[in-house]
């Protein structure tokens, strides 16, 4: 992909970016999943639980009929798959990506059906219900996801070319998803904005971006003794960064955490969901 006009050759705050990368060497996928993707944050019996809210936002965005094309790229997947459960029905090629080999390995374990990988069954069942299907159709959805995920690739959103050469068509991806990635790998708002601009460079003109991120968060725990710094964002900063990055905002939704969702593994106060388009 070509570099955006005006982009510096070197990323801003290189020392801060390197310091965060060192923090991630202690990231534990299993603990991260336990902290964030089990009850109460993933309580499918509650309408105010975080995970059902995110899944509903993604379902709506992917089923509005304005997304077309073949290739969906998930930028900074971490060890999670929920963010592509709706998109895998719309796009015929899904590319998962992450900076950490440990997270890529965790994704590949589930894709290969290995015993002991994280159980995404409740997520699959819930999205089937959102789609008007029986929860028992979850096996079909799992098979669909495994069939359309073509690669699990390394990515670095602080590099001018975040993905390995030749990963995408020359025109770019048709849709990008990114959840809790950019603000948690950036030391400041300028770095967050630069990363968003580089992410946008992976997208074809007319393509869409779905962005989920934290509001008011300064850290999260990636293992019992591993504290990852996060850029505390507000809605205005998110909108400003999108504009600077050349992305047109279509929708912004905000979720505020109930008190019992604040379980001590971070200090997040809310979550934003963005649907945007590259002109």
Buried (B, 14 or more C-beta within 10 A) or exposed (E): BEEBEEBEEEBBBEEBBEEBBEBBEEBBBBBBBEBBBBEBBBBBEBEBBBBBBBBBBBBBBBBEEEBEBEBBBBBBBBBBBBBBBBBBBBBEBBBBBBBBEBBBEBBBBBBEEEEEBBEBEBBBBBBBBBBEBEBEBBEEBBEBBBEBBEBBBBBBBBEBBBBEEEBBEEBBBBBBBBBBBBBBBBBEBBBBBBBBBBBBBBBBEBBBBBBBBBBBBEBBBBBEEBBBBBBBBBEEBBBEBBEBBBBEBBEBBEBEBEEEBBEEBBBBBBBBBBBBBBE
